[in-house]
Amino acid sequence: MIRINIFLILILIACALSVVTSQHKARKLFVELEKEQELAGRLAVEWGQLQLEQSTWATHARIEKVATGQLNMHVPDAFRVQIIPLSNPADSANSINPADFVEAPKP
C-alpha cells in the first residue's frame, strides 16, 4: 500500500509540474501575441499615413507646381495646340502596306 501511495504522489507531482509548465508557456505565448498585435496596429497606422502621403504627392496641383517651378514647363498657347482625330482601326489597317516594312535582299 505504501508503494502505491508513493507512486501516486510521484504521478501527482509530475502532473502538477506539467500544469505549471504549460501555463507558463501559455502566458509567454499570450504576451508574444499581444506584442505582435500591437506591432500590426502600428504598421496599419503607418500604412495609412503612407497612403495619405502618396496621394498628397500625386495631386494635380502639386505636379503642376513642380512642373512650372522646378522644370520651367508651361501650358502651351491655344493656337499651338493641335487636336488629332482618332482614325477608325479598320481604316488604319487598310492603309498599312506590309511590303513597306520588308527589307530588300542584299546582294
Backbone as a chain_set.jsonl record, in Angstrom:
{"seq": "MIRINIFLILILIACALSVVTSQHKARKLFVELEKEQELAGRLAVEWGQLQLEQSTWATHARIEKVATGQLNMHVPDAFRVQIIPLSNPADSANSINPADFVEAPKP", "coords": {"N": [[0.8, -1.191, 0.0], [1.942, 1.263, 0.729], [3.775, 1.623, -1.281], [2.145, 2.046, -3.491], [0.939, 4.454, -2.722], [3.198, 6.166, -2.679], [3.92, 6.004, -5.36], [1.61, 7.134, -6.563], [1.759, 9.723, -5.468], [4.122, 10.634, -6.69], [3.276, 10.635, -9.373], [1.284, 12.568, -9.13], [2.848, 14.825, -8.476], [4.344, 15.039, -10.846], [2.297, 15.578, -12.67], [1.384, 18.033, -11.647], [3.666, 19.628, -12.034], [3.751, 19.576, -14.829], [1.397, 20.944, -15.444], [1.986, 23.495, -14.405], [4.173, 24.144, -16.038], [2.946, 24.165, -18.612], [1.09, 26.253, -18.28], [2.849, 28.388, -17.913], [4.115, 28.456, -20.42], [1.873, 29.075, -21.968], [1.268, 31.654, -21.042], [3.568, 33.043, -21.84], [3.321, 32.813, -24.624], [0.951, 34.229, -24.975], [1.711, 36.816, -24.236], [3.559, 37.295, -26.257], [1.831, 37.202, -28.46], [0.228, 39.481, -27.965], [2.177, 41.487, -28.263], [2.772, 41.205, -30.99], [0.293, 41.835, -32.093], [0.121, 44.502, -31.341], [2.247, 45.53, -32.816], [1.232, 45.02, -35.376], [-0.915, 46.787, -35.371], [0.447, 49.261, -35.217], [1.814, 49.144, -37.664], [-0.353, 49.175, -39.418], [-1.336, 51.757, -38.991], [0.873, 53.218, -39.886], [0.858, 52.409, -42.57], [-1.516, 53.588, -43.453], [-0.798, 56.275, -43.16], [1.255, 56.422, -45.045], [-0.159, 55.924, -47.406], [-1.763, 58.201, -47.456], [0.233, 60.141, -47.699], [1.269, 59.438, -50.197], [-0.929, 59.998, -51.848], [-1.021, 62.706, -51.496], [1.383, 63.56, -52.652], [0.838, 62.997, -55.281], [-1.082, 64.742, -56.222], [-2.836, 66.823, -58.555], [-2.393, 69.584, -58.446], [0.06, 69.793, -57.072], [1.802, 68.478, -58.819], [1.624, 70.14, -61.035], [2.698, 72.46, -59.924], [5.359, 71.701, -59.395], [6.146, 71.15, -62.011], [5.998, 73.697, -63.217], [7.604, 75.269, -61.517], [10.136, 73.933, -60.888], [10.853, 72.581, -63.241], [10.453, 74.387, -65.233], [8.27, 74.309, -67.009], [5.392, 75.002, -69.014], [1.964, 75.679, -69.839], [1.037, 75.293, -73.183], [0.269, 77.859, -75.619], [-3.05, 78.472, -76.873], [-3.259, 78.557, -79.672], [-1.177, 76.985, -80.454], [-1.799, 74.44, -79.916], [-2.72, 71.324, -81.186], [-5.316, 69.26, -82.214], [-5.619, 65.943, -82.821], [-7.562, 63.854, -84.672], [-8.869, 60.613, -83.832], [-8.396, 57.787, -85.822], [-10.391, 55.337, -87.509], [-9.905, 51.992, -86.521], [-10.112, 50.045, -88.52], [-9.703, 51.506, -90.839], [-7.052, 52.315, -90.506], [-5.749, 49.894, -90.6], [-6.077, 49.147, -93.235], [-4.568, 51.032, -94.503], [-1.948, 50.452, -94.124], [0.848, 49.112, -95.635], [2.241, 46.045, -95.881], [4.48, 45.452, -97.411], [6.062, 47.654, -97.298], [7.593, 47.364, -95.092], [9.381, 45.353, -95.465], [12.669, 44.324, -95.906], [14.915, 44.906, -98.569], [16.529, 42.292, -100.349], [19.984, 41.696, -99.786], [22.759, 41.947, -101.991]], "CA": [[0.0, 0.0, 0.0], [2.831, 2.426, 0.798], [4.375, 1.779, -2.619], [1.131, 2.633, -4.359], [0.796, 5.853, -2.32], [4.396, 6.894, -3.149], [3.795, 6.067, -6.816], [0.573, 8.106, -6.871], [2.296, 11.055, -5.125], [5.073, 10.995, -7.753], [2.475, 10.969, -10.552], [0.651, 13.843, -8.82], [3.873, 15.873, -8.598], [4.656, 15.18, -12.275], [1.157, 16.262, -13.303], [1.388, 19.425, -11.18], [4.748, 20.326, -12.738], [3.388, 19.76, -16.241], [0.394, 22.009, -15.487], [2.687, 24.769, -14.21], [4.966, 24.394, -17.247], [2.066, 24.52, -19.724], [0.557, 27.591, -18.008], [3.925, 29.349, -18.162], [4.254, 28.566, -21.883], [0.695, 29.768, -22.484], [1.409, 33.079, -20.726], [4.602, 33.6, -22.717], [2.751, 32.92, -25.968], [-0.044, 35.298, -24.968], [2.446, 38.082, -24.241], [4.104, 37.443, -27.618], [0.695, 37.518, -29.328], [-0.126, 40.888, -27.758], [3.222, 42.32, -28.878], [2.607, 41.147, -32.443], [-0.913, 42.591, -32.434], [0.466, 45.921, -31.217], [3.06, 45.843, -33.99], [0.33, 45.058, -36.533], [-1.653, 48.051, -35.287], [1.345, 50.357, -35.607], [2.065, 49.05, -39.106], [-1.568, 49.61, -40.111], [-1.358, 53.226, -38.925], [1.926, 53.71, -40.788], [0.387, 52.178, -43.942], [-2.481, 54.64, -43.747], [-0.065, 57.53, -43.333], [1.978, 56.362, -46.321], [-1.134, 56.093, -48.486], [-2.124, 59.612, -47.472], [1.372, 60.879, -48.246], [1.338, 59.168, -51.632], [-1.99, 60.735, -52.54], [-0.651, 64.127, -51.454], [2.446, 63.79, -53.635], [0.341, 62.794, -56.642], [-2.173, 65.645, -56.577], [-2.619, 67.575, -59.793], [-1.843, 70.912, -58.131], [1.477, 69.667, -56.726], [2.542, 68.136, -60.044], [1.691, 71.354, -61.852], [3.612, 73.379, -59.24], [6.722, 71.224, -59.649], [6.428, 71.3, -63.441], [6.249, 75.101, -63.545], [8.662, 75.841, -60.695], [11.45, 73.296, -60.99], [11.158, 72.136, -64.599], [10.199, 75.509, -66.138], [7.296, 73.913, -68.017], [4.199, 75.84, -69.004], [0.9, 75.248, -70.737], [1.209, 75.972, -74.464], [-0.807, 78.755, -76.045], [-4.148, 77.756, -77.533], [-3.039, 78.445, -81.117], [-0.126, 75.994, -80.703], [-2.334, 73.116, -79.594], [-3.379, 70.656, -82.303], [-6.083, 68.082, -81.834], [-5.542, 64.967, -83.9], [-8.683, 62.916, -84.508], [-8.55, 59.197, -83.889], [-8.927, 57.16, -87.035], [-11.029, 54.046, -87.306], [-8.875, 50.945, -86.625], [-10.225, 49.346, -89.805], [-9.079, 52.37, -91.835], [-5.599, 52.328, -90.339], [-5.236, 48.589, -91.013], [-6.058, 49.125, -94.699], [-3.601, 51.986, -95.035], [-0.582, 49.956, -93.928], [1.281, 48.177, -96.653], [3.303, 45.225, -95.294], [5.664, 45.451, -98.268], [6.889, 48.798, -96.913], [8.448, 47.001, -93.951], [10.249, 44.249, -95.835], [13.948, 44.808, -96.404], [15.321, 44.349, -99.856], [17.655, 41.349, -100.162], [21.316, 42.257, -100.064], [23.483, 41.119, -102.983]], "C": [[0.851, 1.267, 0.0], [3.451, 2.675, -0.586], [3.377, 2.446, -3.567], [0.946, 4.105, -4.016], [1.978, 6.695, -2.801], [4.323, 7.057, -4.674], [2.755, 7.108, -7.228], [1.013, 9.531, -6.547], [3.276, 11.516, -6.195], [4.327, 11.375, -9.042], [1.792, 12.32, -10.351], [1.635, 15.0, -8.966], [4.22, 16.101, -10.066], [3.535, 15.915, -12.998], [1.127, 17.734, -12.915], [2.485, 20.217, -11.889], [4.411, 20.537, -14.213], [2.322, 20.843, -16.394], [1.06, 23.363, -15.347], [3.487, 25.122, -15.455], [4.074, 24.823, -18.407], [1.44, 25.904, -19.51], [1.61, 28.664, -18.278], [4.122, 29.558, -19.665], [3.083, 29.333, -22.486], [0.796, 31.264, -22.21], [2.456, 33.738, -21.614], [4.064, 33.787, -24.139], [1.712, 34.035, -26.041], [0.63, 36.662, -25.003], [3.027, 38.339, -25.631], [3.004, 37.807, -28.61], [0.3, 38.984, -29.188], [0.906, 41.826, -28.361], [3.058, 42.355, -30.393], [1.359, 41.912, -32.886], [-0.658, 44.09, -32.324], [1.304, 46.378, -32.408], [2.189, 45.932, -35.246], [-0.486, 46.345, -36.538], [-0.802, 49.233, -35.703], [1.619, 50.338, -37.099], [0.837, 49.475, -39.911], [-1.682, 51.126, -40.113], [-0.324, 53.812, -39.88], [1.513, 53.534, -42.246], [-0.613, 53.253, -44.346], [-1.804, 55.986, -43.974], [0.676, 57.546, -44.669], [1.026, 56.509, -47.51], [-1.565, 57.554, -48.598], [-1.003, 60.454, -48.069], [1.482, 60.671, -49.751], [0.267, 59.947, -52.383], [-1.693, 62.229, -52.544], [0.405, 64.435, -52.511], [1.913, 63.727, -55.062], [-0.797, 63.736, -57.021], [-1.805, 66.469, -57.808], [-1.965, 68.929, -59.512], [-0.357, 70.827, -57.812], [2.317, 69.345, -57.961], [2.687, 69.365, -60.927], [2.673, 72.356, -61.234], [5.069, 72.978, -59.488], [7.087, 71.43, -61.113], [6.738, 72.755, -63.785], [7.441, 75.66, -62.776], [10.035, 75.252, -60.959], [11.829, 72.953, -62.425], [10.929, 73.208, -65.657], [9.275, 75.113, -67.292], [6.098, 74.85, -67.916], [3.193, 75.285, -69.997], [1.069, 75.998, -72.05], [0.016, 76.875, -74.773], [-1.841, 77.958, -76.849], [-3.906, 77.585, -79.028], [-1.957, 77.419, -81.451], [-0.602, 74.568, -80.425], [-3.048, 72.566, -80.823], [-4.092, 69.422, -81.786], [-6.112, 67.159, -83.029], [-6.669, 63.968, -83.695], [-8.201, 61.477, -84.595], [-9.155, 58.617, -85.15], [-9.539, 55.82, -86.661], [-9.96, 52.962, -87.43], [-8.936, 50.181, -87.938], [-9.563, 50.172, -90.91], [-7.56, 52.318, -91.73], [-4.998, 50.996, -90.753], [-5.136, 48.517, -92.533], [-4.979, 50.044, -95.257], [-2.161, 51.514, -94.869], [-0.279, 48.917, -94.987], [2.42, 47.353, -96.063], [4.565, 45.215, -96.125], [6.591, 46.622, -97.917], [7.871, 48.43, -95.809], [9.404, 45.864, -94.261], [11.548, 44.828, -96.397], [14.245, 44.151, -97.756], [16.479, 43.405, -99.613], [18.966, 42.005, -100.559], [22.057, 41.34, -101.016], [24.716, 40.49, -102.415]], "O": [[0.505, 2.242, -0.667], [3.624, 3.823, -0.995], [3.749, 3.317, -4.354], [0.808, 4.93, -4.919], [1.787, 7.814, -3.277], [4.631, 8.124, -5.206], [2.997, 7.885, -8.151], [0.671, 10.457, -7.282], [3.259, 12.687, -6.572], [4.708, 12.329, -9.721], [1.723, 13.127, -11.278], [1.288, 16.042, -9.521], [4.374, 17.247, -10.488], [3.793, 16.773, -13.842], [0.872, 18.592, -13.76], [2.258, 21.355, -12.301], [4.753, 21.573, -14.782], [2.341, 21.587, -17.375], [0.737, 24.289, -16.091], [3.482, 26.275, -15.886], [4.419, 25.763, -19.123], [1.277, 26.654, -20.473], [1.294, 29.727, -18.812], [4.276, 30.688, -20.128], [3.264, 30.14, -23.397], [0.441, 32.067, -23.073], [2.26, 34.858, -22.088], [4.328, 34.806, -24.777], [1.606, 34.714, -27.062], [0.182, 37.562, -25.713], [2.991, 39.466, -26.123], [3.218, 38.629, -29.501], [0.061, 39.658, -30.19], [0.542, 42.862, -28.918], [3.191, 43.412, -31.01], [1.366, 42.562, -33.932], [-1.17, 44.865, -33.133], [1.1, 47.468, -32.943], [2.386, 46.815, -36.081], [-0.722, 46.927, -37.597], [-1.253, 50.105, -36.447], [1.656, 51.389, -37.739], [0.978, 50.075, -40.977], [-2.077, 51.72, -41.116], [-0.6, 54.777, -40.593], [1.782, 54.405, -43.074], [-0.557, 53.768, -45.463], [-2.187, 56.742, -44.866], [0.716, 58.574, -45.346], [1.368, 57.148, -48.505], [-1.714, 58.081, -49.7], [-1.256, 61.371, -48.85], [1.756, 61.614, -50.494], [0.539, 60.498, -53.449], [-2.064, 62.938, -53.479], [0.326, 65.46, -53.188], [2.485, 64.344, -55.961], [-1.423, 63.537, -58.062], [-0.637, 66.767, -58.061], [-1.086, 69.365, -60.255], [0.413, 71.691, -58.231], [3.414, 69.878, -58.127], [3.75, 69.603, -61.5], [3.403, 73.028, -61.962], [5.911, 73.833, -59.762], [8.207, 71.836, -61.425], [7.651, 73.018, -64.567], [8.212, 76.446, -63.326], [10.989, 75.983, -61.224], [13.003, 73.025, -62.789], [11.178, 72.977, -66.841], [9.483, 75.541, -68.427], [5.829, 75.418, -66.858], [3.544, 74.511, -70.887], [1.23, 77.218, -72.041], [-1.086, 76.681, -74.261], [-1.536, 76.912, -77.422], [-4.306, 76.571, -79.6], [-1.826, 77.021, -82.609], [0.124, 73.605, -80.675], [-3.875, 73.248, -81.428], [-3.534, 68.64, -81.017], [-6.567, 67.531, -84.111], [-6.729, 63.304, -82.66], [-7.262, 61.159, -85.324], [-10.294, 58.922, -85.503], [-9.229, 55.251, -85.615], [-9.169, 53.008, -88.372], [-7.906, 49.714, -88.423], [-8.937, 49.616, -91.812], [-6.864, 52.281, -92.744], [-3.857, 50.955, -91.212], [-4.215, 47.897, -93.064], [-4.524, 49.843, -96.384], [-1.247, 52.124, -95.424], [-1.041, 47.975, -95.205], [3.478, 47.91, -95.768], [5.644, 44.984, -95.579], [7.784, 46.573, -98.215], [8.875, 49.116, -95.617], [10.169, 45.451, -93.389], [11.526, 45.711, -97.255], [13.87, 43.009, -98.022], [17.329, 43.676, -98.765], [19.043, 42.76, -101.528], [22.004, 40.117, -100.884], [25.425, 39.772, -103.121]]}, "num_chains": 1, "name": "protein.A"}
